[in-house]
Amino acid sequence: MKFFRDKRFAILWTVLRIWLGYEWISAAIEKVSNPTWVGSKAGIAITGFLKGALAKATGDHPLVQGWYASFIQSVALPNAKIFSYLVAFGELLVGVSLILGALTIVGLLAGAFMNLNYMLAGTTSINPNLYTVAILLIAAGANAYVFGLDRFILPKLSKLFNKNSNIRIMK
C-alpha cells in the first residue's frame, strides 16, 4: 500500500515509533527498578502474573488457551526468574531500539512478540494497541526509521555481511 511506502509519511511513522518506544521504556523502568522483577526477589512478580494467566485457562470460553497454559506450566513457571529478567530487559531493549531507530525492525518484531505473549496470557490492557502500532510500523518498512540510526547502521551491516558471506547464489 502506497501509504506505508510514501516518504512523506516518514514523520508520522517516526512519531509512532518514538511513542511506542516510550511505552516500552516506561514499562521496563517499572520492572527494572522493582526487586520482584530484577534483583533479590526476581521471579515473584512474573510468577503472580503467570498464575493469574493459568486461572484464566478454565471454563467454557477460557481467555488462555490450553496449549499456552501448558507452556506456562511446563516452561515459564519453572524458569520464572529467567523469564523475569528476559521480560524486564527485553522491554528496555525494545524501547531503546525504537526511540533511537536502531535495529528498528528487530525491536518491532521483539515488541510484537512480547505483546502477543501478554495477550495469549489473557492480558488485554494496552497490548492490542502496541501490537497494532508495531505491525503498522513493520508494514512501513524503511519509512519507520528514515529518521533514526538505522540510516547509518544498516548500510554498514549490509556491507559487513556481504563482505564476509561465503554463500554463493546460483543463477
C-alpha positions in Angstrom: 0.0 0.0 0.0 1.4 3.3 -1.0 0.5 4.9 2.3 3.2 2.8 4.0 5.9 3.4 1.5 5.3 7.1 0.8 8.3 9.1 2.2 6.0 12.0 3.0 4.6 9.9 5.9 8.0 9.1 7.4 7.5 11.7 10.1 4.2 10.1 11.1 5.9 6.7 11.4 8.8 8.3 13.4 6.3 9.8 15.9 4.5 6.5 16.3 7.9 4.6 16.6 9.1 7.0 19.3 5.8 6.8 21.2 5.9 3.0 21.1 9.5 3.1 22.3 8.5 5.4 25.2 5.7 3.0 26.2 8.2 0.1 26.3 10.8 2.0 28.3 8.1 3.2 30.8 7.0 -0.4 31.4 10.7 -1.6 31.6 11.7 1.1 34.1 8.9 -0.1 36.5 10.2 -3.6 36.2 13.9 -3.0 36.3 13.6 -0.9 39.4 11.4 -3.5 41.2 13.2 -6.2 43.1 10.4 -8.7 42.4 11.3 -8.4 38.7 15.0 -7.8 38.8 17.1 -8.4 41.9 16.9 -10.3 45.1 13.3 -11.3 44.7 13.3 -11.8 40.9 10.6 -14.1 39.7 8.0 -13.2 42.2 6.1 -10.7 40.1 6.1 -12.8 36.9 5.0 -15.9 38.9 2.0 -14.0 40.1 1.2 -12.9 36.5 1.7 -16.4 35.2 -0.5 -18.0 37.9 -3.2 -15.4 37.1 -3.0 -16.5 33.4 -3.4 -20.1 34.5 -6.5 -19.2 36.4 -7.9 -17.8 33.1 -7.4 -21.1 31.3 -10.6 -22.8 32.6 -14.2 -22.8 31.8 -16.2 -23.0 28.5 -14.6 -20.0 26.9 -11.1 -19.6 28.5 -9.2 -16.4 28.0 -6.0 -18.5 27.9 -5.8 -21.5 25.5 -4.8 -24.9 26.8 -1.6 -25.1 24.8 -0.5 -21.8 26.2 -1.4 -22.8 29.7 0.8 -25.9 29.2 3.7 -23.7 28.1 3.2 -21.5 31.2 3.0 -24.6 33.4 5.9 -26.5 32.0 8.3 -23.8 30.7 7.6 -20.4 32.1 6.8 -21.1 35.7 9.8 -23.4 36.4 12.0 -20.7 34.9 10.3 -17.7 36.3 13.5 -15.9 37.4 15.0 -16.2 33.9 11.7 -15.0 32.3 11.5 -12.1 34.8 14.9 -10.8 33.6 14.1 -11.5 29.9 10.8 -9.5 30.1 12.3 -6.6 32.1 15.4 -6.1 30.0 13.7 -7.2 26.7 11.2 -4.3 27.2 14.1 -1.9 27.9 16.0 -3.0 24.7 12.8 -2.8 22.6 12.2 0.7 23.9 15.8 1.9 23.3 15.8 0.4 19.8 12.6 2.1 18.8 13.4 5.5 20.3 16.8 5.6 18.6 15.6 3.9 15.4 18.4 1.4 15.8 17.7 -2.2 14.5 14.2 -1.0 14.3 12.6 -4.0 12.6 14.2 -6.3 15.2 12.9 -4.1 18.0 9.4 -4.1 16.4 9.3 -7.9 16.0 10.5 -8.4 19.6 8.0 -6.0 20.9 5.1 -7.5 18.9 6.2 -11.0 20.1 6.1 -9.8 23.7 2.7 -8.1 23.2 1.4 -11.3 21.6 2.5 -13.4 24.6 0.9 -10.9 27.0 -2.4 -11.2 25.1 -2.1 -15.0 25.0 -1.7 -14.9 28.7 -5.1 -13.2 28.9 -4.0 -9.6 29.5 -5.5 -7.0 27.2 -4.7 -3.6 28.6 -2.7 -1.5 26.1 -1.2 -4.6 24.4 -3.5 -4.7 21.4 -2.8 -1.1 20.7 1.0 -1.6 21.0 0.8 -4.7 18.8 -1.2 -2.9 16.1 1.3 0.0 16.0 4.2 -2.4 15.8 2.6 -4.2 12.8 1.8 -0.9 11.1 5.5 0.2 11.6 6.7 -3.1 10.2 4.5 -2.6 7.2 6.0 0.9 6.8 9.4 -0.7 6.5 12.3 1.7 5.9 9.9 4.7 6.4 9.7 3.7 10.1 13.4 4.5 10.5 14.2 7.2 8.0 14.8 9.5 11.0 16.8 7.1 13.1 20.2 5.4 13.4 19.3 2.6 11.0 20.1 5.0 8.2 23.7 4.6 9.2 23.7 1.2 10.9 22.0 -0.9 8.2 24.4 0.0 5.3 27.4 -0.9 7.4 25.8 -4.2 8.4 24.9 -4.9 4.8 28.5 -4.4 3.7 29.8 -6.5 6.6 27.5 -9.4 5.8 28.1 -9.2 2.1 31.9 -9.0 2.5 32.0 -12.0 4.9 29.5 -14.1 3.2 30.6 -17.4 1.8 27.2 -18.1 0.3 27.1 -18.1 -3.5 23.8 -17.6 -5.3 23.4 -19.9 -8.3 21.9 -18.5 -11.4 
